[in-house]
Amino acid sequence: MRKDELLEAAYAYVLEHGLADLSLRPLAAAIGSSPRVLLYLFDSKDDLVRALLARARADEVALLAEVGGGSLAEVTGQIWAWLAAPARRPLLTLWTEAYARSLVDPAGPWGGFARDTVRDWLDLLAAAQPPELRDSDAGRAQCTLVLAGLRGALLDLLATGDRARTTAAIDRLRTSTTA
């Protein structure tokens, strides 16, 4: 039980502070633990980071339960509404950091994070396609285009805070590629 509680507290900490300069001493102090306890429970700092990324991914995958289905255009709109919600900013900033780090250092504790995330999102988008399109080259290309648009708009939203412009771009993407 203590491990789960500390993981949740550490997760809240990294949502606020990020992973870039994560140090066990300040983390432990902030969550009412000690570096030794964290190392005992998680074996290493890298394993703690892996646990934190798994926790973040669990939040992301929870979107799957929130998306109500419908056409690819409707699902794209639902995903964007979830991504663009101001309450999601800390999670998505952490997601962006982990995604980038998994590309730069695939041997690190975030290794595979980007690849697994892409697979999650492509599966979600493909489930909204008609069965005859879902497993075709054209269907995979369509999902890839939508995912690239969502990811690009998300990065712009995180960088600028311009929700109106990025939402307009997603609305255009929905009508031009997923009709």
C-alpha positions in Angstrom: 0.0 0.0 0.0 2.8 2.4 0.9 4.4 1.9 -2.5 1.1 2.9 -4.3 0.7 5.9 -2.1 4.2 7.1 -2.7 3.8 6.5 -6.5 0.7 8.7 -6.5 2.5 11.4 -4.5 5.5 11.2 -6.8 3.2 11.3 -9.9 1.6 14.5 -8.6 5.2 15.9 -8.0 6.3 15.1 -11.6 3.1 16.5 -13.0 4.1 19.8 -11.4 7.9 19.7 -11.8 8.6 17.4 -14.8 11.1 14.6 -15.1 14.0 16.6 -16.6 15.8 17.4 -13.3 14.2 14.7 -11.2 16.4 14.1 -8.1 15.5 11.6 -5.4 16.3 13.9 -2.5 13.9 16.8 -3.4 11.2 14.3 -4.6 11.4 12.3 -1.3 11.3 15.4 0.8 8.3 16.7 -1.1 6.3 13.5 -0.7 7.2 12.7 2.9 9.6 9.9 2.2 13.4 9.4 1.9 15.6 8.5 -1.0 16.4 5.2 0.6 12.7 4.2 0.9 12.1 5.1 -2.7 15.1 3.0 -3.8 13.9 0.1 -1.6 10.4 0.2 -3.0 11.3 0.9 -6.7 14.8 -0.7 -6.9 16.4 2.2 -8.8 15.6 5.7 -10.0 15.1 4.4 -13.5 12.5 1.9 -12.2 10.8 4.7 -10.4 10.7 6.7 -13.6 9.3 3.7 -15.5 6.6 3.4 -12.8 5.8 7.1 -13.2 5.6 6.8 -16.9 3.3 3.8 -16.6 1.1 5.8 -14.3 1.0 8.7 -16.8 0.2 6.2 -19.6 -2.6 4.8 -17.5 -4.2 8.3 -17.4 -3.8 8.6 -21.2 -5.3 5.1 -21.8 -8.2 6.1 -19.5 -9.2 8.3 -22.5 -10.1 5.1 -24.3 -13.0 4.7 -21.8 -14.1 8.3 -22.2 -14.3 8.4 -26.0 -17.9 7.5 -26.8 -17.4 6.2 -30.3 -18.8 7.4 -33.5 -17.1 8.2 -36.8 -13.5 9.0 -37.1 -14.4 12.7 -37.3 -16.4 12.5 -34.1 -13.7 10.5 -32.2 -11.1 13.0 -33.4 -13.2 15.8 -31.9 -13.7 13.9 -28.6 -10.0 13.3 -28.4 -9.2 16.9 -29.1 -11.7 18.1 -26.4 -9.9 15.8 -23.9 -6.4 17.0 -25.0 -7.3 20.7 -25.1 -8.9 20.7 -21.6 -6.8 23.0 -19.4 -6.9 20.5 -16.6 -4.9 18.0 -18.8 -2.0 20.4 -19.3 0.3 19.0 -16.6 -0.3 15.4 -17.8 0.3 16.4 -21.4 3.4 18.4 -20.6 4.8 15.3 -18.9 3.7 13.1 -21.8 5.5 15.5 -24.2 8.6 15.3 -22.1 8.6 11.6 -21.9 7.8 11.2 -25.6 10.7 13.4 -26.6 13.1 11.7 -24.2 12.1 8.3 -25.5 13.2 9.4 -28.9 16.5 10.9 -27.7 17.5 8.2 -25.3 15.6 5.0 -26.2 17.7 2.9 -23.8 16.6 5.1 -20.8 13.7 4.4 -18.5 11.3 6.0 -21.1 12.4 3.7 -23.8 9.4 2.6 -25.9 7.1 5.3 -24.5 6.7 7.1 -27.8 6.3 3.9 -29.8 3.7 2.5 -27.4 1.8 5.8 -27.3 1.6 6.0 -31.1 0.3 2.4 -31.1 -2.4 3.3 -28.5 -3.6 6.3 -30.4 -3.6 4.6 -33.8 -5.6 1.7 -32.4 -8.1 4.1 -30.9 -8.5 6.0 -34.2 -8.7 2.8 -36.3 -11.5 1.5 -34.1 -13.6 4.5 -35.3 -13.1 3.6 -39.0 -15.5 1.4 -41.0 -14.2 -2.2 -41.0 -13.5 -2.2 -44.7 -11.1 0.8 -44.3 -9.6 -0.1 -40.9 -7.0 -2.6 -42.0 -6.1 -1.1 -45.4 -3.1 1.0 -46.4 -5.5 4.0 -46.9 -7.1 3.5 -43.5 -3.7 3.4 -41.7 -2.6 6.5 -43.6 -5.8 8.3 -42.6 -5.2 7.4 -38.9 -1.6 8.5 -39.2 -2.6 11.8 -40.7 -5.2 12.4 -37.9 -2.7 11.4 -35.2 0.0 13.7 -36.7 -2.5 16.6 -36.8 -3.6 16.0 -33.2 -0.1 15.7 -31.9 1.0 18.8 -33.8 -1.9 20.9 -32.6 -1.3 19.6 -29.1 2.4 20.7 -29.2 1.2 24.2 -30.5 -1.4 24.4 -27.8 1.1 23.6 -25.1 3.6 26.1 -26.5 1.3 29.0 -27.1 -1.9 28.4 -25.1 -3.9 29.4 -28.2 -6.8 27.1 -27.9 -9.0 28.9 -30.5 -6.4 28.6 -33.3 -5.5 24.9 -32.5 -9.1 23.9 -32.2 -9.9 25.6 -35.5 -7.1 23.6 -37.1 -8.5 20.3 -35.7 -12.0 21.2 -36.9 -10.5 21.7 -40.3 -8.6 18.4 -40.1 -11.8 16.6 -39.1 -13.8 17.9 -42.1 -11.0 17.5 -44.6 -9.7 14.0 -43.7 -12.3 12.2 -41.8 -15.6 12.9 -43.5 
